[in-house]
Amino acid sequence: MYCGAVEFVCAPSAVRHIPVLLDECMACLKPEQGGLFADLTFGGGGHSKAILESSGKSSLLAMDCDPDAFERSRELSAQYPDRFNFFDSSFKNLDKISSPGELDGILMDLGISSFQLMEPEKGFSFRLDAPIDMRLDPRVGQSAADFLESASYESLVRAVREYGEERRWRRVVDAIIKHRGTGKLTRTMSAAEVVSDAVGGRNFRQRIHPATKTFQGIRIAINGELESLAVALPKSFRALKEGGVLAVISFHSLEDRIVKRYMRKMAGRPETRHDARPQQERSVFAKLNGSKAIFPTKEEIQANPRSRSARLRYLTKIKQPEL
C-alpha cells in the first residue's frame, strides 16, 4: 500500500514524486477558471504546480508540516511570487490561514510523498536501514522507536490491529514487547525483521512485505493522522465558498471511511447503512459528485504502481453550515 512502507526497486536517489490522480483532480477543481485554491498536503508539489499552471488567474495557498516541503516550495514561490503562498503547518490548522467562505477549491492528498519515503533519516521505509522515526513533522511528537519501546499494550493493539489492519496482531504486539530493550526496535530493518519473524516470515505468494501493515499502523498512530483528518475536514468545508469544491485522495480504508461519512453527512445522506433517520431530519450543505470514489486508471497504475490504493472523493458546497 502506498501510504505504508515502500519497497524500493531502485536507489532512493532515483525515486521521483508523481502526483496521483492528477487529471481527475484538475477536472473536479477546475483551476483553469481562476480563483483561490488550497493544497493542504503540498508534498512534492505536483498538484500545486498543476493548479498554478492551469491558469494565470488562479492563486494557491499550500500547507505541509514536513519542514523539507518548505524547501521544495521555493521553486514555485520564485516562479509565482504573486499567486503562491506556502505555510509550514499541518492541514488541521487551515482556519489559521484562511477565512470562512474564502476558497474556490481545496485538495487533500493523504498519501506519503516519495520525498519522505526516499530519505532514510525519516525512517518510513524498512528497505532503507535507518533510525525508525516516521514522524510527518520530526520537530514534534514521539518517534516510532520511542512508541515501540514505551507504548501501552492497548496502544500497540490499536496501532497494529485497528490502524494497520494486521490480522496476526497478537503475534506482532507480543513480539514488539518481547524485543523491548534489545535495540531491534530502534531501526527500520531490524524492527521489520521482528514483525516478519512474528508472522512467520515472507513467502513467494505475498505481494507485500509482512511488516508493511504494521509499519503503516504505527505511522498512523504516532502522527495522529485519523484524528487530524477528522479535524481538518469541517475546517476545510467552512473555508470553501458556496460552489467551491473539496477533493480528498485517500489510500487507507480508515481514512476513506472518515472522508466518505463526512461528505455524505454534508450532502444530507445516510452516513452508514445503519443510519435510518428520515430525510427531513438531515441538513443538506453540499452536493456529492457521484456516489462512488474515483480510482486510478490501469494506465496510471502501470506508470505509477504506488497509485494503486488511491481513491478520490469530492463534493461541491451549496451553503455554509451554521456555527
ChimeraX attribute file (.defattr): number of C-alpha atoms within 10 A of each C-alpha:
attribute: neighborCount
match mode: 1-to-1
recipient: residues
	/A:1	20
	/A:2	21
	/A:3	24
	/A:4	24
	/A:5	24
	/A:6	23
	/A:7	16
	/A:8	15
	/A:9	9
	/A:10	8
	/A:11	9
	/A:12	16
	/A:13	9
	/A:14	9
	/A:15	14
	/A:16	12
	/A:17	16
	/A:18	17
	/A:19	21
	/A:20	24
	/A:21	22
	/A:22	15
	/A:23	12
	/A:24	15
	/A:25	23
	/A:26	17
	/A:27	11
	/A:28	17
	/A:29	22
	/A:30	18
	/A:31	25
	/A:32	17
	/A:33	11
	/A:34	16
	/A:35	18
	/A:36	20
	/A:37	27
	/A:38	29
	/A:39	24
	/A:40	28
	/A:41	25
	/A:42	29
	/A:43	29
	/A:44	21
	/A:45	21
	/A:46	14
	/A:47	24
	/A:48	25
	/A:49	18
	/A:50	17
	/A:51	25
	/A:52	22
	/A:53	14
	/A:54	15
	/A:55	15
	/A:56	15
	/A:57	14
	/A:58	20
	/A:59	23
	/A:60	24
	/A:61	21
	/A:62	26
	/A:63	27
	/A:64	22
	/A:65	22
	/A:66	20
	/A:67	14
	/A:68	15
	/A:69	23
	/A:70	20
	/A:71	9
	/A:72	15
	/A:73	23
	/A:74	15
	/A:75	13
	/A:76	17
	/A:77	15
	/A:78	10
	/A:79	11
	/A:80	17
	/A:81	12
	/A:82	10
	/A:83	16
	/A:84	23
	/A:85	17
	/A:86	20
	/A:87	19
	/A:88	16
	/A:89	20
	/A:90	17
	/A:91	26
	/A:92	19
	/A:93	17
	/A:94	22
	/A:95	15
	/A:96	10
	/A:97	11
	/A:98	17
	/A:99	14
	/A:100	14
	/A:101	18
	/A:102	16
	/A:103	26
	/A:104	25
	/A:105	27
	/A:106	24
	/A:107	24
	/A:108	23
	/A:109	23
	/A:110	20
	/A:111	22
	/A:112	19
	/A:113	21
	/A:114	19
	/A:115	18
	/A:116	22
	/A:117	27
	/A:118	23
	/A:119	15
	/A:120	19
	/A:121	16
	/A:122	21
	/A:123	27
	/A:124	30
	/A:125	28
	/A:126	26
	/A:127	19
	/A:128	23
	/A:129	16
	/A:130	19
	/A:131	22
	/A:132	28
	/A:133	24
	/A:134	27
	/A:135	24
	/A:136	23
	/A:137	18
	/A:138	15
	/A:139	11
	/A:140	10
	/A:141	14
	/A:142	14
	/A:143	24
	/A:144	27
	/A:145	21
	/A:146	15
	/A:147	19
	/A:148	21
	/A:149	18
	/A:150	13
	/A:151	13
	/A:152	12
	/A:153	13
	/A:154	9
	/A:155	16
	/A:156	26
	/A:157	20
	/A:158	18
	/A:159	25
	/A:160	25
	/A:161	20
	/A:162	16
	/A:163	25
	/A:164	25
	/A:165	18
	/A:166	22
	/A:167	13
	/A:168	14
	/A:169	23
	/A:170	16
	/A:171	15
	/A:172	24
	/A:173	23
	/A:174	15
	/A:175	17
	/A:176	20
	/A:177	17
	/A:178	11
	/A:179	15
	/A:180	14
	/A:181	10
	/A:182	9
	/A:183	12
	/A:184	18
	/A:185	26
	/A:186	23
	/A:187	19
	/A:188	25
	/A:189	20
	/A:190	18
	/A:191	23
	/A:192	23
	/A:193	16
	/A:194	19
	/A:195	26
	/A:196	19
	/A:197	15
	/A:198	20
	/A:199	18
	/A:200	11
	/A:201	13
	/A:202	14
	/A:203	10
	/A:204	6
	/A:205	6
	/A:206	8
	/A:207	9
	/A:208	15
	/A:209	17
	/A:210	21
	/A:211	26
	/A:212	23
	/A:213	25
	/A:214	28
	/A:215	29
	/A:216	26
	/A:217	22
	/A:218	25
	/A:219	25
	/A:220	22
	/A:221	23
	/A:222	19
	/A:223	20
	/A:224	13
	/A:225	16
	/A:226	15
	/A:227	14
	/A:228	14
	/A:229	18
	/A:230	15
	/A:231	15
	/A:232	19
	/A:233	21
	/A:234	16
	/A:235	20
	/A:236	26
	/A:237	28
	/A:238	22
	/A:239	25
	/A:240	28
	/A:241	21
	/A:242	19
	/A:243	17
	/A:244	24
	/A:245	28
	/A:246	27
	/A:247	21
	/A:248	23
	/A:249	25
	/A:250	22
	/A:251	22
	/A:252	21
	/A:253	14
	/A:254	15
	/A:255	19
	/A:256	20
	/A:257	14
	/A:258	17
	/A:259	22
	/A:260	19
	/A:261	15
	/A:262	17
	/A:263	25
	/A:264	20
	/A:265	18
	/A:266	25
	/A:267	22
	/A:268	19
	/A:269	20
	/A:270	17
	/A:271	18
	/A:272	12
	/A:273	6
	/A:274	7
	/A:275	9
	/A:276	9
	/A:277	10
	/A:278	9
	/A:279	11
	/A:280	8
	/A:281	8
	/A:282	14
	/A:283	13
	/A:284	19
	/A:285	21
	/A:286	25
	/A:287	20
	/A:288	19
	/A:289	14
	/A:290	10
	/A:291	10
	/A:292	12
	/A:293	16
	/A:294	16
	/A:295	19
	/A:296	20
	/A:297	12
	/A:298	12
	/A:299	9
	/A:300	16
	/A:301	17
	/A:302	12
	/A:303	11
	/A:304	15
	/A:305	13
	/A:306	19
	/A:307	24
	/A:308	18
	/A:309	18
	/A:310	25
	/A:311	21
	/A:312	22
	/A:313	23
	/A:314	26
	/A:315	24
	/A:316	26
	/A:317	26
	/A:318	18
	/A:319	19
	/A:320	17
	/A:321	14
	/A:322	5
	/A:323	4
